[in-house]
Amino acid sequence: MKQILCLAPEPWSTIPTRTQQLMTRLKDAKILFLEPPSWDYRKPGRKVRPGLTVHALPPVPEAGEDQRLLRLIRFRRQARHILKLMDVHRFREPLLWCTAPEQVHLLDAIPHHGLVYDCGQDWMDTPPEWESDLALAADVVFAASEGLADHLSPCSDNIALVPNGVSYPMFSRTITECPPPLADLTGPVLGFVGTIWEDTDLAPAIQAARALPRCTFVFVGRRDRYNPQLRALEALPNVRLLNRQLPVDIPDYLARFDVCLHLLRRSDYGADIVPCRIYEYLSSGKPIVAMFFPDHVEHFPDVIYAAHSPGEFVRLCVRALEEPQGWPAARRREHGAAAAWSNRARQVVQILSANGLY
């Protein structure tokens, strides 16, 4: 059985991350999923799937780019912990799966027979040479977007495009129940699912809610109270803000939406990664109105209404509400089906097998 040591960028979550989605679908593999540092690192590993065990790394002092000695102490402690876990689980020379540039400092300390770097985001806040060295050392680099692939191309000649995906069977299901918080709504519903971050631009949604008073705008997810536009959104009578829901319940909310909305974070500028939320919307078949920066490539232009200003966002919301039933919904589901995480994992296995790593 294959052995994979995965250094994850985020803790194991009830809302599965890209790394979780891929790891849970790699068949015939024994996987050690190592979370970022936590004070719970001494707790026994959690077996979340057959053959997949989650441990946390020990907390270590933060070390800046110029604090070489402190950084050395930091990664030596992590490496010792990893080697102990490998011994406990009888891992000898696993496939090492890295997901963040700083993990390059662990490469020499962890015995492995192959190295994968899965680049799922733009690491602008880390020294560029860390990611360059990691990509140079990797046998295979997976990139979540064409922009990331281009960025890493000088450092590797073995880069594969593996975009984000979706749990398609869950989000495409046709048998749903109306969530209780939406049971009293009778008119059209335009909805957004996801976190409202501090830098999420809410202006298009605010303008649309004011222009369409007979529609209800529903926001499902966590809210950052420091967003300067949040208070204006909350004050609108046809806006309903709901807390984060369990992933298994989200398809019920999408089924009640007449139009799905996608808003931008200001920090998204320059990024071309398709969020998992878009694939979830596509899988539902519902019309999608999404904001794009002026010079951004429009993803799925055949089935997504792309707006570049708040005024255009309002006009496209009206068009989306008037969309006739037929091929657009079926085409969206085709895009969603193609992006199923099972397909992404199958592609990963094929590439790793072709490189003698799986």
Buried (B, 14 or more C-beta within 10 A) or exposed (E): EBBBBBBBBBBBEEEBBBBBBBBBBBEEBBBBBBBBBBEEBEEEBBEBEEBBBBBBBBBBEEBEEEEEEBBEBBBBBBBEBBBEBBEEBEBEEBBBBBBBBBBBBBBEEBEBEBBBBBBBBBBEEEBEEBBBBBBBBBBBBBBBBEBBBEBBEEBBEEBBEBBBBBBBEEBBEEEBEEBEBBEEBEEBBBBBBBBBBBBBBBBBBBBBBEBBEEBBBBBBBEBEEEBEBBEBBEEBEBBBBBEBBEBEEBBBBBBBBBBBBBBBBEEBEEBBBBBBBBBBBBBBBBBBBBBBEEEBEEBBEEBBBBBBBBEBBBBBBBEBBEBEEEEBBEBBBBBBBBBBBBBBBBBBBEBBEEBEBB
